[in-house]
Amino acid sequence: MVVDRSGIHRAHKLDSTLDHYHGKLQWHLLPPHCGHHLNPIEGFWRTMKDAIGAGRYVRDLHQLYKRTRQVLTAHQERPIYAFSW
């Protein structure tokens, strides 16, 4: 499992889950602040947040759902984030 150093990946709430999979998972920790170069999902999330409007007001969850669906549907037609090494 490849993980960045986000707090959620180090949370004590995960201890029981990690204990359950002990010996079955191999952890690969990415270096701090590696960004989208080693962790392409970060580029995807950044693009999604920009397209949907992170930090902007949405009337309700249905409006947020519709906007998210529009962005993801457009992604099927053209890549939302081009990844290359």
PyMOL Python script that loads the backbone (N, CA, C, O; Angstrom):
from pymol import cmd

cmd.read_pdbstr("""\
ATOM      1  N   MET A   1       0.846  -1.152   0.000  1.00  0.00           N
ATOM      2  CA  MET A   1       0.000   0.000   0.000  1.00  0.00           C
ATOM      3  C   MET A   1       0.898   1.224   0.000  1.00  0.00           C
ATOM      4  O   MET A   1       1.800   1.346   0.829  1.00  0.00           O
ATOM      5  N   VAL A   2       0.647   2.121  -0.930  1.00  0.00           N
ATOM      6  CA  VAL A   2       1.405   3.365  -1.026  1.00  0.00           C
ATOM      7  C   VAL A   2       0.576   4.464  -0.366  1.00  0.00           C
ATOM      8  O   VAL A   2      -0.579   4.691  -0.727  1.00  0.00           O
ATOM      9  N   VAL A   3       1.186   5.139   0.605  1.00  0.00           N
ATOM     10  CA  VAL A   3       0.474   6.204   1.314  1.00  0.00           C
ATOM     11  C   VAL A   3       1.380   7.411   1.458  1.00  0.00           C
ATOM     12  O   VAL A   3       2.602   7.293   1.544  1.00  0.00           O
ATOM     13  N   ASP A   4       0.753   8.569   1.484  1.00  0.00           N
ATOM     14  CA  ASP A   4       1.522   9.762   1.790  1.00  0.00           C
ATOM     15  C   ASP A   4       1.529   9.930   3.305  1.00  0.00           C
ATOM     16  O   ASP A   4       1.072   9.043   4.027  1.00  0.00           O
ATOM     17  N   ARG A   5       2.021  11.012   3.773  1.00  0.00           N
ATOM     18  CA  ARG A   5       2.144  11.190   5.222  1.00  0.00           C
ATOM     19  C   ARG A   5       0.990  12.001   5.805  1.00  0.00           C
ATOM     20  O   ARG A   5       1.145  12.696   6.808  1.00  0.00           O
ATOM     21  N   SER A   6      -0.145  11.900   5.170  1.00  0.00           N
ATOM     22  CA  SER A   6      -1.337  12.569   5.673  1.00  0.00           C
ATOM     23  C   SER A   6      -1.675  12.058   7.070  1.00  0.00           C
ATOM     24  O   SER A   6      -1.432  10.892   7.385  1.00  0.00           O
ATOM     25  N   GLY A   7      -2.222  12.909   7.886  1.00  0.00           N
ATOM     26  CA  GLY A   7      -2.576  12.538   9.251  1.00  0.00           C
ATOM     27  C   GLY A   7      -3.512  11.344   9.329  1.00  0.00           C
ATOM     28  O   GLY A   7      -3.420  10.549  10.264  1.00  0.00           O
ATOM     29  N   ILE A   8      -4.411  11.206   8.363  1.00  0.00           N
ATOM     30  CA  ILE A   8      -5.361  10.094   8.402  1.00  0.00           C
ATOM     31  C   ILE A   8      -4.649   8.757   8.249  1.00  0.00           C
ATOM     32  O   ILE A   8      -5.124   7.743   8.762  1.00  0.00           O
ATOM     33  N   HIS A   9      -3.530   8.741   7.560  1.00  0.00           N
ATOM     34  CA  HIS A   9      -2.792   7.501   7.383  1.00  0.00           C
ATOM     35  C   HIS A   9      -1.985   7.121   8.615  1.00  0.00           C
ATOM     36  O   HIS A   9      -1.453   6.014   8.700  1.00  0.00           O
ATOM     37  N   ARG A  10      -1.894   8.043   9.570  1.00  0.00           N
ATOM     38  CA  ARG A  10      -1.159   7.773  10.805  1.00  0.00           C
ATOM     39  C   ARG A  10      -2.081   7.780  12.019  1.00  0.00           C
ATOM     40  O   ARG A  10      -1.611   7.683  13.152  1.00  0.00           O
ATOM     41  N   ALA A  11      -3.372   7.893  11.796  1.00  0.00           N
ATOM     42  CA  ALA A  11      -4.341   8.025  12.884  1.00  0.00           C
ATOM     43  C   ALA A  11      -4.433   6.743  13.707  1.00  0.00           C
ATOM     44  O   ALA A  11      -4.382   5.637  13.169  1.00  0.00           O
ATOM     45  N   HIS A  12      -4.569   6.912  15.005  1.00  0.00           N
ATOM     46  CA  HIS A  12      -4.706   5.763  15.899  1.00  0.00           C
ATOM     47  C   HIS A  12      -6.002   4.989  15.641  1.00  0.00           C
ATOM     48  O   HIS A  12      -6.126   3.826  16.024  1.00  0.00           O
ATOM     49  N   LYS A  13      -6.963   5.644  14.990  1.00  0.00           N
ATOM     50  CA  LYS A  13      -8.209   4.961  14.666  1.00  0.00           C
ATOM     51  C   LYS A  13      -7.969   3.787  13.715  1.00  0.00           C
ATOM     52  O   LYS A  13      -8.783   2.867  13.646  1.00  0.00           O
ATOM     53  N   LEU A  14      -6.861   3.819  12.990  1.00  0.00           N
ATOM     54  CA  LEU A  14      -6.559   2.751  12.039  1.00  0.00           C
ATOM     55  C   LEU A  14      -5.853   1.565  12.681  1.00  0.00           C
ATOM     56  O   LEU A  14      -5.670   0.536  12.031  1.00  0.00           O
ATOM     57  N   ASP A  15      -5.458   1.687  13.931  1.00  0.00           N
ATOM     58  CA  ASP A  15      -4.661   0.644  14.579  1.00  0.00           C
ATOM     59  C   ASP A  15      -5.298  -0.739  14.496  1.00  0.00           C
ATOM     60  O   ASP A  15      -4.616  -1.710  14.170  1.00  0.00           O
ATOM     61  N   SER A  16      -6.589  -0.842  14.784  1.00  0.00           N
ATOM     62  CA  SER A  16      -7.232  -2.164  14.763  1.00  0.00           C
ATOM     63  C   SER A  16      -7.272  -2.735  13.347  1.00  0.00           C
ATOM     64  O   SER A  16      -7.086  -3.938  13.160  1.00  0.00           O
ATOM     65  N   THR A  17      -7.514  -1.887  12.353  1.00  0.00           N
ATOM     66  CA  THR A  17      -7.524  -2.349  10.968  1.00  0.00           C
ATOM     67  C   THR A  17      -6.133  -2.805  10.555  1.00  0.00           C
ATOM     68  O   THR A  17      -5.978  -3.849   9.922  1.00  0.00           O
ATOM     69  N   LEU A  18      -5.123  -2.023  10.914  1.00  0.00           N
ATOM     70  CA  LEU A  18      -3.752  -2.385  10.562  1.00  0.00           C
ATOM     71  C   LEU A  18      -3.324  -3.664  11.263  1.00  0.00           C
ATOM     72  O   LEU A  18      -2.622  -4.489  10.679  1.00  0.00           O
ATOM     73  N   ASP A  19      -3.744  -3.831  12.511  1.00  0.00           N
ATOM     74  CA  ASP A  19      -3.444  -5.075  13.230  1.00  0.00           C
ATOM     75  C   ASP A  19      -4.065  -6.274  12.514  1.00  0.00           C
ATOM     76  O   ASP A  19      -3.456  -7.340  12.426  1.00  0.00           O
ATOM     77  N   HIS A  20      -5.283  -6.085  12.005  1.00  0.00           N
ATOM     78  CA  HIS A  20      -5.984  -7.164  11.302  1.00  0.00           C
ATOM     79  C   HIS A  20      -5.202  -7.609  10.054  1.00  0.00           C
ATOM     80  O   HIS A  20      -5.153  -8.799   9.742  1.00  0.00           O
ATOM     81  N   TYR A  21      -4.602  -6.660   9.356  1.00  0.00           N
ATOM     82  CA  TYR A  21      -3.883  -6.965   8.118  1.00  0.00           C
ATOM     83  C   TYR A  21      -2.374  -7.078   8.318  1.00  0.00           C
ATOM     84  O   TYR A  21      -1.621  -7.080   7.344  1.00  0.00           O
ATOM     85  N   HIS A  22      -1.932  -7.171   9.552  1.00  0.00           N
ATOM     86  CA  HIS A  22      -0.505  -7.266   9.842  1.00  0.00           C
ATOM     87  C   HIS A  22       0.113  -8.447   9.087  1.00  0.00           C
ATOM     88  O   HIS A  22      -0.381  -9.571   9.165  1.00  0.00           O
ATOM     89  N   GLY A  23       1.179  -8.183   8.370  1.00  0.00           N
ATOM     90  CA  GLY A  23       1.840  -9.223   7.591  1.00  0.00           C
ATOM     91  C   GLY A  23       1.242  -9.441   6.215  1.00  0.00           C
ATOM     92  O   GLY A  23       1.832 -10.137   5.388  1.00  0.00           O
ATOM     93  N   LYS A  24       0.080  -8.856   5.953  1.00  0.00           N
ATOM     94  CA  LYS A  24      -0.570  -9.008   4.647  1.00  0.00           C
ATOM     95  C   LYS A  24      -0.380  -7.776   3.766  1.00  0.00           C
ATOM     96  O   LYS A  24      -0.528  -7.843   2.546  1.00  0.00           O
ATOM     97  N   LEU A  25      -0.050  -6.658   4.399  1.00  0.00           N
ATOM     98  CA  LEU A  25       0.176  -5.413   3.661  1.00  0.00           C
ATOM     99  C   LEU A  25       1.620  -4.988   3.805  1.00  0.00           C
ATOM    100  O   LEU A  25       2.237  -5.173   4.854  1.00  0.00           O
ATOM    101  N   GLN A  26       2.144  -4.423   2.753  1.00  0.00           N
ATOM    102  CA  GLN A  26       3.472  -3.837   2.830  1.00  0.00           C
ATOM    103  C   GLN A  26       3.305  -2.337   2.586  1.00  0.00           C
ATOM    104  O   GLN A  26       2.741  -1.927   1.572  1.00  0.00           O
ATOM    105  N   TRP A  27       3.793  -1.532   3.510  1.00  0.00           N
ATOM    106  CA  TRP A  27       3.637  -0.084   3.449  1.00  0.00           C
ATOM    107  C   TRP A  27       4.795   0.546   2.695  1.00  0.00           C
ATOM    108  O   TRP A  27       5.955   0.190   2.902  1.00  0.00           O
ATOM    109  N   HIS A  28       4.470   1.478   1.826  1.00  0.00           N
ATOM    110  CA  HIS A  28       5.466   2.288   1.131  1.00  0.00           C
ATOM    111  C   HIS A  28       5.080   3.742   1.404  1.00  0.00           C
ATOM    112  O   HIS A  28       4.114   4.256   0.841  1.00  0.00           O
ATOM    113  N   LEU A  29       5.844   4.391   2.271  1.00  0.00           N
ATOM    114  CA  LEU A  29       5.553   5.775   2.627  1.00  0.00           C
ATOM    115  C   LEU A  29       6.227   6.717   1.640  1.00  0.00           C
ATOM    116  O   LEU A  29       7.429   6.623   1.392  1.00  0.00           O
ATOM    117  N   LEU A  30       5.446   7.611   1.091  1.00  0.00           N
ATOM    118  CA  LEU A  30       6.002   8.605   0.191  1.00  0.00           C
ATOM    119  C   LEU A  30       6.715   9.677   1.000  1.00  0.00           C
ATOM    120  O   LEU A  30       6.354   9.922   2.151  1.00  0.00           O
ATOM    121  N   PRO A  31       7.721  10.318   0.418  1.00  0.00           N
ATOM    122  CA  PRO A  31       8.406  11.387   1.143  1.00  0.00           C
ATOM    123  C   PRO A  31       7.476  12.581   1.354  1.00  0.00           C
ATOM    124  O   PRO A  31       6.546  12.794   0.576  1.00  0.00           O
ATOM    125  N   PRO A  32       7.728  13.359   2.410  1.00  0.00           N
ATOM    126  CA  PRO A  32       6.883  14.531   2.659  1.00  0.00           C
ATOM    127  C   PRO A  32       6.925  15.513   1.482  1.00  0.00           C
ATOM    128  O   PRO A  32       7.963  15.704   0.850  1.00  0.00           O
ATOM    129  N   HIS A  33       5.805  16.113   1.213  1.00  0.00           N
ATOM    130  CA  HIS A  33       5.676  17.165   0.200  1.00  0.00           C
ATOM    131  C   HIS A  33       6.098  16.713  -1.201  1.00  0.00           C
ATOM    132  O   HIS A  33       6.644  17.505  -1.969  1.00  0.00           O
ATOM    133  N   CYS A  34       5.846  15.447  -1.536  1.00  0.00           N
ATOM    134  CA  CYS A  34       6.232  14.959  -2.858  1.00  0.00           C
ATOM    135  C   CYS A  34       5.224  15.379  -3.920  1.00  0.00           C
ATOM    136  O   CYS A  34       5.520  15.322  -5.114  1.00  0.00           O
ATOM    137  N   GLY A  35       4.035  15.801  -3.493  1.00  0.00           N
ATOM    138  CA  GLY A  35       3.034  16.287  -4.438  1.00  0.00           C
ATOM    139  C   GLY A  35       2.620  15.254  -5.458  1.00  0.00           C
ATOM    140  O   GLY A  35       2.683  14.050  -5.211  1.00  0.00           O
ATOM    141  N   HIS A  36       2.197  15.741  -6.606  1.00  0.00           N
ATOM    142  CA  HIS A  36       1.654  14.854  -7.635  1.00  0.00           C
ATOM    143  C   HIS A  36       2.729  14.114  -8.425  1.00  0.00           C
ATOM    144  O   HIS A  36       2.402  13.252  -9.240  1.00  0.00           O
ATOM    145  N   HIS A  37       3.993  14.428  -8.203  1.00  0.00           N
ATOM    146  CA  HIS A  37       5.041  13.755  -8.962  1.00  0.00           C
ATOM    147  C   HIS A  37       5.137  12.273  -8.606  1.00  0.00           C
ATOM    148  O   HIS A  37       5.350  11.436  -9.484  1.00  0.00           O
ATOM    149  N   LEU A  38       4.984  11.948  -7.331  1.00  0.00           N
ATOM    150  CA  LEU A  38       5.009  10.547  -6.905  1.00  0.00           C
ATOM    151  C   LEU A  38       3.626  10.035  -6.524  1.00  0.00           C
ATOM    152  O   LEU A  38       3.423   8.830  -6.381  1.00  0.00           O
ATOM    153  N   ASN A  39       2.692  10.938  -6.364  1.00  0.00           N
ATOM    154  CA  ASN A  39       1.360  10.569  -5.911  1.00  0.00           C
ATOM    155  C   ASN A  39       0.332  11.199  -6.854  1.00  0.00           C
ATOM    156  O   ASN A  39      -0.229  12.247  -6.533  1.00  0.00           O
ATOM    157  N   PRO A  40       0.074  10.579  -8.016  1.00  0.00           N
ATOM    158  CA  PRO A  40      -0.766  11.197  -9.037  1.00  0.00           C
ATOM    159  C   PRO A  40      -2.176  11.544  -8.578  1.00  0.00           C
ATOM    160  O   PRO A  40      -2.796  12.444  -9.143  1.00  0.00           O
ATOM    161  N   ILE A  41      -2.695  10.855  -7.572  1.00  0.00           N
ATOM    162  CA  ILE A  41      -4.057  11.172  -7.125  1.00  0.00           C
ATOM    163  C   ILE A  41      -4.137  12.594  -6.583  1.00  0.00           C
ATOM    164  O   ILE A  41      -5.201  13.212  -6.621  1.00  0.00           O
ATOM    165  N   GLU A  42      -3.021  13.120  -6.079  1.00  0.00           N
ATOM    166  CA  GLU A  42      -3.021  14.493  -5.567  1.00  0.00           C
ATOM    167  C   GLU A  42      -3.312  15.491  -6.681  1.00  0.00           C
ATOM    168  O   GLU A  42      -4.027  16.471  -6.468  1.00  0.00           O
ATOM    169  N   GLY A  43      -2.759  15.245  -7.870  1.00  0.00           N
ATOM    170  CA  GLY A  43      -3.066  16.113  -9.006  1.00  0.00           C
ATOM    171  C   GLY A  43      -4.526  16.029  -9.396  1.00  0.00           C
ATOM    172  O   GLY A  43      -5.148  17.031  -9.749  1.00  0.00           O
ATOM    173  N   PHE A  44      -5.067  14.822  -9.329  1.00  0.00           N
ATOM    174  CA  PHE A  44      -6.487  14.625  -9.633  1.00  0.00           C
ATOM    175  C   PHE A  44      -7.355  15.385  -8.636  1.00  0.00           C
ATOM    176  O   PHE A  44      -8.286  16.086  -9.034  1.00  0.00           O
ATOM    177  N   TRP A  45      -7.055  15.251  -7.325  1.00  0.00           N
ATOM    178  CA  TRP A  45      -7.854  15.950  -6.312  1.00  0.00           C
ATOM    179  C   TRP A  45      -7.743  17.460  -6.467  1.00  0.00           C
ATOM    180  O   TRP A  45      -8.732  18.175  -6.310  1.00  0.00           O
ATOM    181  N   ARG A  46      -6.542  17.950  -6.775  1.00  0.00           N
ATOM    182  CA  ARG A  46      -6.365  19.388  -6.959  1.00  0.00           C
ATOM    183  C   ARG A  46      -7.233  19.881  -8.114  1.00  0.00           C
ATOM    184  O   ARG A  46      -7.890  20.917  -8.006  1.00  0.00           O
ATOM    185  N   THR A  47      -7.233  19.139  -9.213  1.00  0.00           N
ATOM    186  CA  THR A  47      -8.035  19.519 -10.370  1.00  0.00           C
ATOM    187  C   THR A  47      -9.517  19.442 -10.042  1.00  0.00           C
ATOM    188  O   THR A  47     -10.283  20.326 -10.425  1.00  0.00           O
ATOM    189  N   MET A  48      -9.927  18.393  -9.336  1.00  0.00           N
ATOM    190  CA  MET A  48     -11.341  18.258  -8.943  1.00  0.00           C
ATOM    191  C   MET A  48     -11.771  19.430  -8.064  1.00  0.00           C
ATOM    192  O   MET A  48     -12.834  20.013  -8.274  1.00  0.00           O
ATOM    193  N   LYS A  49     -10.945  19.769  -7.083  1.00  0.00           N
ATOM    194  CA  LYS A  49     -11.287  20.871  -6.183  1.00  0.00           C
ATOM    195  C   LYS A  49     -11.422  22.176  -6.962  1.00  0.00           C
ATOM    196  O   LYS A  49     -12.342  22.958  -6.722  1.00  0.00           O
ATOM    197  N   ASP A  50     -10.498  22.403  -7.895  1.00  0.00           N
ATOM    198  CA  ASP A  50     -10.570  23.622  -8.709  1.00  0.00           C
ATOM    199  C   ASP A  50     -11.827  23.641  -9.573  1.00  0.00           C
ATOM    200  O   ASP A  50     -12.488  24.673  -9.690  1.00  0.00           O
ATOM    201  N   ALA A  51     -12.155  22.502 -10.176  1.00  0.00           N
ATOM    202  CA  ALA A  51     -13.301  22.423 -11.087  1.00  0.00           C
ATOM    203  C   ALA A  51     -14.627  22.506 -10.341  1.00  0.00           C
ATOM    204  O   ALA A  51     -15.580  23.114 -10.829  1.00  0.00           O
ATOM    205  N   ILE A  52     -14.690  21.904  -9.174  1.00  0.00           N
ATOM    206  CA  ILE A  52     -15.948  21.867  -8.426  1.00  0.00           C
ATOM    207  C   ILE A  52     -16.120  23.117  -7.580  1.00  0.00           C
ATOM    208  O   ILE A  52     -17.238  23.584  -7.360  1.00  0.00           O
ATOM    209  N   GLY A  53     -15.003  23.652  -7.111  1.00  0.00           N
ATOM    210  CA  GLY A  53     -15.090  24.888  -6.346  1.00  0.00           C
ATOM    211  C   GLY A  53     -14.865  24.693  -4.868  1.00  0.00           C
ATOM    212  O   GLY A  53     -15.732  25.026  -4.060  1.00  0.00           O
ATOM    213  N   ALA A  54     -13.718  24.161  -4.500  1.00  0.00           N
ATOM    214  CA  ALA A  54     -13.391  23.966  -3.086  1.00  0.00           C
ATOM    215  C   ALA A  54     -13.451  25.297  -2.351  1.00  0.00           C
ATOM    216  O   ALA A  54     -12.938  26.306  -2.834  1.00  0.00           O
ATOM    217  N   GLY A  55     -14.069  25.293  -1.200  1.00  0.00           N
ATOM    218  CA  GLY A  55     -14.168  26.491  -0.384  1.00  0.00           C
ATOM    219  C   GLY A  55     -15.262  27.450  -0.832  1.00  0.00           C
ATOM    220  O   GLY A  55     -15.441  28.511  -0.234  1.00  0.00           O
ATOM    221  N   ARG A  56     -15.984  27.089  -1.867  1.00  0.00           N
ATOM    222  CA  ARG A  56     -17.064  27.938  -2.348  1.00  0.00           C
ATOM    223  C   ARG A  56     -18.394  27.402  -1.829  1.00  0.00           C
ATOM    224  O   ARG A  56     -18.525  26.221  -1.509  1.00  0.00           O
ATOM    225  N   TYR A  57     -19.341  28.268  -1.758  1.00  0.00           N
ATOM    226  CA  TYR A  57     -20.661  27.907  -1.244  1.00  0.00           C
ATOM    227  C   TYR A  57     -21.411  27.059  -2.261  1.00  0.00           C
ATOM    228  O   TYR A  57     -21.457  27.392  -3.445  1.00  0.00           O
ATOM    229  N   VAL A  58     -21.997  25.967  -1.797  1.00  0.00           N
ATOM    230  CA  VAL A  58     -22.950  25.202  -2.601  1.00  0.00           C
ATOM    231  C   VAL A  58     -24.256  25.160  -1.826  1.00  0.00           C
ATOM    232  O   VAL A  58     -24.272  25.017  -0.604  1.00  0.00           O
ATOM    233  N   ARG A  59     -25.325  25.285  -2.551  1.00  0.00           N
ATOM    234  CA  ARG A  59     -26.657  25.391  -1.945  1.00  0.00           C
ATOM    235  C   ARG A  59     -27.000  24.162  -1.101  1.00  0.00           C
ATOM    236  O   ARG A  59     -27.543  24.286  -0.004  1.00  0.00           O
ATOM    237  N   ASP A  60     -26.679  22.978  -1.623  1.00  0.00           N
ATOM    238  CA  ASP A  60     -26.986  21.748  -0.909  1.00  0.00           C
ATOM    239  C   ASP A  60     -26.142  20.608  -1.477  1.00  0.00           C
ATOM    240  O   ASP A  60     -25.406  20.800  -2.445  1.00  0.00           O
ATOM    241  N   LEU A  61     -26.247  19.443  -0.887  1.00  0.00           N
ATOM    242  CA  LEU A  61     -25.460  18.294  -1.339  1.00  0.00           C
ATOM    243  C   LEU A  61     -25.831  17.864  -2.744  1.00  0.00           C
ATOM    244  O   LEU A  61     -24.983  17.365  -3.484  1.00  0.00           O
ATOM    245  N   HIS A  62     -27.082  18.049  -3.118  1.00  0.00           N
ATOM    246  CA  HIS A  62     -27.505  17.677  -4.467  1.00  0.00           C
ATOM    247  C   HIS A  62     -26.767  18.521  -5.508  1.00  0.00           C
ATOM    248  O   HIS A  62     -26.346  18.003  -6.543  1.00  0.00           O
ATOM    249  N   GLN A  63     -26.613  19.808  -5.239  1.00  0.00           N
ATOM    250  CA  GLN A  63     -25.877  20.684  -6.150  1.00  0.00           C
ATOM    251  C   GLN A  63     -24.406  20.234  -6.249  1.00  0.00           C
ATOM    252  O   GLN A  63     -23.836  20.205  -7.339  1.00  0.00           O
ATOM    253  N   LEU A  64     -23.808  19.891  -5.121  1.00  0.00           N
ATOM    254  CA  LEU A  64     -22.432  19.403  -5.111  1.00  0.00           C
ATOM    255  C   LEU A  64     -22.323  18.097  -5.890  1.00  0.00           C
ATOM    256  O   LEU A  64     -21.380  17.906  -6.658  1.00  0.00           O
ATOM    257  N   TYR A  65     -23.278  17.206  -5.697  1.00  0.00           N
ATOM    258  CA  TYR A  65     -23.312  15.933  -6.427  1.00  0.00           C
ATOM    259  C   TYR A  65     -23.398  16.172  -7.930  1.00  0.00           C
ATOM    260  O   TYR A  65     -22.662  15.555  -8.700  1.00  0.00           O
ATOM    261  N   LYS A  66     -24.289  17.059  -8.350  1.00  0.00           N
ATOM    262  CA  LYS A  66     -24.457  17.330  -9.772  1.00  0.00           C
ATOM    263  C   LYS A  66     -23.175  17.883 -10.381  1.00  0.00           C
ATOM    264  O   LYS A  66     -22.775  17.464 -11.468  1.00  0.00           O
ATOM    265  N   ARG A  67     -22.530  18.816  -9.694  1.00  0.00           N
ATOM    266  CA  ARG A  67     -21.302  19.410 -10.211  1.00  0.00           C
ATOM    267  C   ARG A  67     -20.188  18.361 -10.278  1.00  0.00           C
ATOM    268  O   ARG A  67     -19.436  18.317 -11.252  1.00  0.00           O
ATOM    269  N   THR A  68     -20.083  17.531  -9.263  1.00  0.00           N
ATOM    270  CA  THR A  68     -19.074  16.469  -9.259  1.00  0.00           C
ATOM    271  C   THR A  68     -19.323  15.516 -10.418  1.00  0.00           C
ATOM    272  O   THR A  68     -18.389  15.121 -11.116  1.00  0.00           O
ATOM    273  N   ARG A  69     -20.563  15.152 -10.619  1.00  0.00           N
ATOM    274  CA  ARG A  69     -20.909  14.236 -11.718  1.00  0.00           C
ATOM    275  C   ARG A  69     -20.579  14.849 -13.076  1.00  0.00           C
ATOM    276  O   ARG A  69     -20.109  14.145 -13.970  1.00  0.00           O
ATOM    277  N   GLN A  70     -20.819  16.155 -13.244  1.00  0.00           N
ATOM    278  CA  GLN A  70     -20.481  16.830 -14.503  1.00  0.00           C
ATOM    279  C   GLN A  70     -18.982  16.755 -14.770  1.00  0.00           C
ATOM    280  O   GLN A  70     -18.554  16.463 -15.886  1.00  0.00           O
ATOM    281  N   VAL A  71     -18.195  17.021 -13.741  1.00  0.00           N
ATOM    282  CA  VAL A  71     -16.740  17.008 -13.903  1.00  0.00           C
ATOM    283  C   VAL A  71     -16.254  15.604 -14.237  1.00  0.00           C
ATOM    284  O   VAL A  71     -15.419  15.437 -15.126  1.00  0.00           O
ATOM    285  N   LEU A  72     -16.763  14.590 -13.536  1.00  0.00           N
ATOM    286  CA  LEU A  72     -16.332  13.219 -13.789  1.00  0.00           C
ATOM    287  C   LEU A  72     -16.798  12.713 -15.146  1.00  0.00           C
ATOM    288  O   LEU A  72     -16.082  11.953 -15.797  1.00  0.00           O
ATOM    289  N   THR A  73     -17.976  13.118 -15.580  1.00  0.00           N
ATOM    290  CA  THR A  73     -18.473  12.733 -16.898  1.00  0.00           C
ATOM    291  C   THR A  73     -17.595  13.351 -17.982  1.00  0.00           C
ATOM    292  O   THR A  73     -17.266  12.690 -18.967  1.00  0.00           O
ATOM    293  N   ALA A  74     -17.219  14.603 -17.805  1.00  0.00           N
ATOM    294  CA  ALA A  74     -16.319  15.253 -18.763  1.00  0.00           C
ATOM    295  C   ALA A  74     -14.969  14.540 -18.770  1.00  0.00           C
ATOM    296  O   ALA A  74     -14.304  14.464 -19.803  1.00  0.00           O
ATOM    297  N   HIS A  75     -14.573  14.023 -17.622  1.00  0.00           N
ATOM    298  CA  HIS A  75     -13.302  13.304 -17.513  1.00  0.00           C
ATOM    299  C   HIS A  75     -13.296  12.053 -18.386  1.00  0.00           C
ATOM    300  O   HIS A  75     -12.245  11.648 -18.882  1.00  0.00           O
ATOM    301  N   GLN A  76     -14.440  11.451 -18.572  1.00  0.00           N
ATOM    302  CA  GLN A  76     -14.510  10.263 -19.427  1.00  0.00           C
ATOM    303  C   GLN A  76     -14.215  10.624 -20.878  1.00  0.00           C
ATOM    304  O   GLN A  76     -13.726   9.793 -21.643  1.00  0.00           O
ATOM    305  N   GLU A  77     -14.515  11.872 -21.256  1.00  0.00           N
ATOM    306  CA  GLU A  77     -14.310  12.304 -22.636  1.00  0.00           C
ATOM    307  C   GLU A  77     -12.903  12.844 -22.865  1.00  0.00           C
ATOM    308  O   GLU A  77     -12.355  12.696 -23.957  1.00  0.00           O
ATOM    309  N   ARG A  78     -12.319  13.459 -21.861  1.00  0.00           N
ATOM    310  CA  ARG A  78     -10.949  13.964 -21.950  1.00  0.00           C
ATOM    311  C   ARG A  78     -10.317  13.838 -20.564  1.00  0.00           C
ATOM    312  O   ARG A  78     -10.988  14.087 -19.562  1.00  0.00           O
ATOM    313  N   PRO A  79      -9.071  13.465 -20.488  1.00  0.00           N
ATOM    314  CA  PRO A  79      -8.433  13.273 -19.182  1.00  0.00           C
ATOM    315  C   PRO A  79      -8.473  14.533 -18.330  1.00  0.00           C
ATOM    316  O   PRO A  79      -8.178  15.633 -18.798  1.00  0.00           O
ATOM    317  N   ILE A  80      -8.840  14.347 -17.079  1.00  0.00           N
ATOM    318  CA  ILE A  80      -8.901  15.492 -16.162  1.00  0.00           C
ATOM    319  C   ILE A  80      -7.511  15.869 -15.686  1.00  0.00           C
ATOM    320  O   ILE A  80      -7.255  17.020 -15.334  1.00  0.00           O
ATOM    321  N   TYR A  81      -6.619  14.895 -15.677  1.00  0.00           N
ATOM    322  CA  TYR A  81      -5.266  15.150 -15.195  1.00  0.00           C
ATOM    323  C   TYR A  81      -4.329  14.220 -15.942  1.00  0.00           C
ATOM    324  O   TYR A  81      -4.415  13.001 -15.798  1.00  0.00           O
ATOM    325  N   ALA A  82      -3.453  14.777 -16.725  1.00  0.00           N
ATOM    326  CA  ALA A  82      -2.516  13.957 -17.488  1.00  0.00           C
ATOM    327  C   ALA A  82      -1.318  13.614 -16.616  1.00  0.00           C
ATOM    328  O   ALA A  82      -0.623  14.502 -16.121  1.00  0.00           O
ATOM    329  N   PHE A  83      -1.085  12.335 -16.433  1.00  0.00           N
ATOM    330  CA  PHE A  83       0.029  11.891 -15.591  1.00  0.00           C
ATOM    331  C   PHE A  83       1.141  11.348 -16.462  1.00  0.00           C
ATOM    332  O   PHE A  83       0.896  10.585 -17.397  1.00  0.00           O
ATOM    333  N   SER A  84       2.347  11.736 -16.157  1.00  0.00           N
ATOM    334  CA  SER A  84       3.503  11.132 -16.816  1.00  0.00           C
ATOM    335  C   SER A  84       4.673  11.170 -15.856  1.00  0.00           C
ATOM    336  O   SER A  84       4.753  12.060 -15.009  1.00  0.00           O
ATOM    337  N   TRP A  85       5.571  10.227 -15.977  1.00  0.00           N
ATOM    338  CA  TRP A  85       6.746  10.176 -15.099  1.00  0.00           C
ATOM    339  C   TRP A  85       7.764  11.167 -15.589  1.00  0.00           C
ATOM    340  O   TRP A  85       8.837  11.293 -14.998  1.00  0.00           O
TER     341      TRP A  85
END
""", "prot")
cmd.dss("prot")
cmd.show_as("cartoon", "prot")
cmd.util.cbc("prot")
cmd.orient("prot")
